[in-house]
Amino acid sequence: MTQSARVQHTSGTVFVVDDEEVLRDALSWLLRSRRLLPRAFASADDFWAAAERGDVRPDTPACLLLDMRMPGMNGMALFERLIENGWLGLMPVIFLTGHADVATAVMAVKRGAFDFVEKPFSDNALVDRVVEALARSAEALAQRHEREGLRRHLSELTEREQEVMRLVIAGRANKQIADELDISVRTVEVHRARVFDKMDVKSAVELANLLRGAGLD
């Protein structure tokens, strides 16, 4: 797939946080020219104030182009706040750095930043990374949505259904479950069928894989 095709099929917001107005404007123009949606902030403080007001939220695909050095809160300080609030996986960060900040940017990548690019940067290379970051964000949001859906389904199970589910996942046969819970095999079959129906699965293997994949096993 070509770069232009990838961009065309990628949606989301690209937050640009840089104190240089010329660079903010240039990046915003570049992103719009590639059918991406920019939203620019003149400082990390402005971005975080918007986040605290609820104007910036990690509930739709997004990535953050973040300058390393700015007056007030610097890029690393904002990066730390994103980590503390659990936003980093949902809103990948690409640092914009000068040569003197490369070592710090490398450390940030080791801590979970998506990437860094040195100024001056290649427009095409930067847009490619932005597209990949937006795809990563969309994937993380989809996984979160799936986990939230599974938790809702789990909350709908009765206490007995949860007990039966745990034993089913552990590989117990219906007769073993009946003996362990001191109920009839027919009752186990009823609970098992209800668990499968509420969790929208067809088998114990599918149920186990579903929970394991979402980190809920």
PLY file of the C-alpha trace (Angstrom):
ply
format ascii 1.0
element vertex 217
property float x
property float y
property float z
element edge 216
property int vertex1
property int vertex2
end_header
0.00 0.00 0.00
1.32 3.42 -0.89
1.77 6.21 1.63
-1.08 8.23 0.11
-3.41 5.22 0.38
-2.45 4.70 4.02
-3.12 8.35 4.82
-6.46 8.31 3.02
-7.64 5.39 5.16
-6.34 6.78 8.45
-8.51 9.03 10.57
-7.92 10.77 13.85
-6.58 13.94 15.36
-2.92 14.95 15.32
-2.18 17.25 18.24
0.75 19.57 17.53
2.37 21.06 20.64
5.21 23.45 19.84
6.00 26.99 20.95
7.20 28.04 17.48
4.23 29.47 15.59
5.92 29.05 12.20
6.48 25.34 12.84
2.96 24.83 14.18
1.51 26.44 11.08
3.77 24.47 8.76
2.94 21.17 10.42
-0.78 21.95 10.41
-0.64 22.73 6.69
1.34 19.56 5.99
-1.11 17.37 7.89
-4.16 18.93 6.26
-2.54 18.44 2.84
-2.37 14.70 3.62
-6.01 14.58 4.75
-5.13 14.43 8.44
-6.76 16.59 11.09
-4.33 18.82 13.06
-5.04 20.63 16.29
-2.25 22.95 17.43
-1.23 24.24 20.87
1.41 26.86 21.61
2.54 25.15 24.81
2.33 21.97 26.84
0.52 24.00 29.49
-2.19 24.93 26.98
-2.55 21.32 25.90
-2.83 20.06 29.46
-5.32 22.78 30.39
-7.47 21.62 27.48
-7.14 18.03 28.71
-8.23 19.02 32.21
-11.27 20.82 30.76
-12.16 17.70 28.81
-11.50 19.34 25.44
-8.77 16.77 24.76
-9.69 13.17 25.48
-8.13 9.83 24.53
-11.40 8.33 23.28
-10.85 8.68 19.53
-7.73 7.86 17.48
-5.08 10.51 18.01
-1.37 11.09 18.27
0.75 13.88 19.70
3.58 15.70 17.95
5.39 17.11 20.96
8.28 19.55 21.06
10.92 18.59 23.60
11.88 22.12 24.71
9.27 24.77 25.46
8.81 27.56 28.00
6.80 26.51 31.05
5.99 22.81 31.07
8.43 21.10 28.71
7.71 18.12 26.51
9.09 15.56 28.94
6.96 16.93 31.79
3.83 16.57 29.64
4.98 13.10 28.62
5.17 12.15 32.32
1.60 13.35 32.87
0.37 11.26 29.96
2.04 8.22 31.50
0.53 8.94 34.93
-2.95 9.26 33.44
-2.70 6.12 31.32
-3.00 8.01 28.04
0.28 6.97 26.48
-0.93 3.80 24.81
-4.07 5.50 23.53
-2.38 8.66 22.28
1.09 7.80 20.89
3.71 10.51 21.28
6.19 11.50 18.59
8.79 13.90 19.95
10.12 16.76 17.84
13.72 17.23 18.89
16.87 19.20 18.22
20.18 17.39 18.02
20.97 18.17 21.66
17.82 16.36 22.81
18.32 13.06 20.98
19.60 11.20 24.06
16.57 12.32 26.07
14.24 11.36 23.23
15.78 7.89 23.05
15.08 7.47 26.76
11.49 8.56 26.18
11.07 5.94 23.45
12.34 3.30 25.88
9.64 4.47 28.29
6.88 4.15 25.72
7.03 7.12 23.35
6.16 6.06 19.81
9.16 7.72 18.15
11.12 10.93 17.78
12.14 12.96 14.75
14.97 15.46 14.56
14.45 18.97 13.24
14.65 19.63 10.34
12.70 16.54 9.35
11.47 14.92 6.16
7.79 15.68 5.57
7.10 12.26 4.07
8.88 10.37 6.83
7.05 12.33 9.52
3.64 11.77 7.94
4.39 8.06 7.62
5.11 7.85 11.34
2.01 9.88 12.15
-0.12 7.48 10.13
1.42 4.52 11.94
0.87 6.21 15.31
-2.79 6.84 14.49
-3.18 3.19 13.52
-1.60 2.19 16.84
-4.01 4.50 18.66
-7.03 3.05 16.84
-5.91 -0.47 17.71
-5.41 0.40 21.39
-8.84 2.04 21.56
-10.44 -1.01 19.94
-8.77 -3.25 22.50
-9.95 -1.02 25.33
-13.49 -1.07 23.92
-13.34 -4.87 23.75
-12.14 -5.13 27.35
-14.88 -2.79 28.53
-17.46 -4.85 26.65
-16.17 -8.07 28.19
-16.27 -6.53 31.66
-19.90 -5.56 31.06
-20.69 -9.09 29.97
-18.89 -10.51 33.01
-20.83 -8.21 35.31
-24.06 -9.68 33.94
-23.11 -13.18 35.11
-24.56 -14.40 38.37
-22.22 -15.58 41.10
-22.99 -19.21 40.26
-22.45 -18.60 36.54
-19.06 -17.09 37.35
-18.15 -20.16 39.38
-19.18 -22.45 36.53
-17.30 -20.29 34.02
-14.04 -20.48 35.99
-14.27 -24.26 36.15
-15.21 -24.55 32.47
-12.16 -22.46 31.55
-10.04 -24.67 33.80
-11.05 -27.62 31.63
-13.41 -29.38 34.02
-16.08 -31.65 32.57
-19.72 -31.04 33.48
-19.74 -34.01 35.88
-16.64 -32.68 37.66
-18.16 -29.22 37.94
-21.38 -30.70 39.32
-19.47 -32.65 41.96
-17.31 -29.68 42.95
-20.24 -27.28 43.27
-22.63 -29.90 44.64
-25.23 -29.31 41.95
-26.74 -31.51 39.26
-25.17 -32.04 35.87
-28.31 -30.61 34.29
-27.91 -27.43 36.35
-24.30 -27.17 35.21
-25.43 -27.51 31.60
-27.97 -24.70 32.06
-25.41 -22.37 33.68
-22.82 -23.25 31.05
-25.26 -22.41 28.24
-26.14 -19.10 29.88
-22.47 -18.20 30.28
-21.79 -18.91 26.62
-24.84 -16.90 25.60
-23.99 -13.87 27.76
-20.34 -13.93 26.71
-21.33 -14.50 23.05
-19.10 -17.53 22.52
-19.67 -21.06 21.22
-17.10 -23.04 23.18
-14.94 -23.15 26.29
-11.83 -22.69 24.15
-13.29 -19.57 22.52
-14.23 -18.20 25.94
-10.76 -18.83 27.37
-9.07 -17.25 24.36
-11.40 -14.24 24.55
-10.62 -13.56 28.19
-6.92 -14.26 27.76
-6.67 -11.95 24.75
-8.24 -9.14 26.74
-6.09 -9.81 29.79
-9.10 -10.82 31.88
-8.35 -14.50 32.42
0 1
1 2
2 3
3 4
4 5
5 6
6 7
7 8
8 9
9 10
10 11
11 12
12 13
13 14
14 15
15 16
16 17
17 18
18 19
19 20
20 21
21 22
22 23
23 24
24 25
25 26
26 27
27 28
28 29
29 30
30 31
31 32
32 33
33 34
34 35
35 36
36 37
37 38
38 39
39 40
40 41
41 42
42 43
43 44
44 45
45 46
46 47
47 48
48 49
49 50
50 51
51 52
52 53
53 54
54 55
55 56
56 57
57 58
58 59
59 60
60 61
61 62
62 63
63 64
64 65
65 66
66 67
67 68
68 69
69 70
70 71
71 72
72 73
73 74
74 75
75 76
76 77
77 78
78 79
79 80
80 81
81 82
82 83
83 84
84 85
85 86
86 87
87 88
88 89
89 90
90 91
91 92
92 93
93 94
94 95
95 96
96 97
97 98
98 99
99 100
100 101
101 102
102 103
103 104
104 105
105 106
106 107
107 108
108 109
109 110
110 111
111 112
112 113
113 114
114 115
115 116
116 117
117 118
118 119
119 120
120 121
121 122
122 123
123 124
124 125
125 126
126 127
127 128
128 129
129 130
130 131
131 132
132 133
133 134
134 135
135 136
136 137
137 138
138 139
139 140
140 141
141 142
142 143
143 144
144 145
145 146
146 147
147 148
148 149
149 150
150 151
151 152
152 153
153 154
154 155
155 156
156 157
157 158
158 159
159 160
160 161
161 162
162 163
163 164
164 165
165 166
166 167
167 168
168 169
169 170
170 171
171 172
172 173
173 174
174 175
175 176
176 177
177 178
178 179
179 180
180 181
181 182
182 183
183 184
184 185
185 186
186 187
187 188
188 189
189 190
190 191
191 192
192 193
193 194
194 195
195 196
196 197
197 198
198 199
199 200
200 201
201 202
202 203
203 204
204 205
205 206
206 207
207 208
208 209
209 210
210 211
211 212
212 213
213 214
214 215
215 216
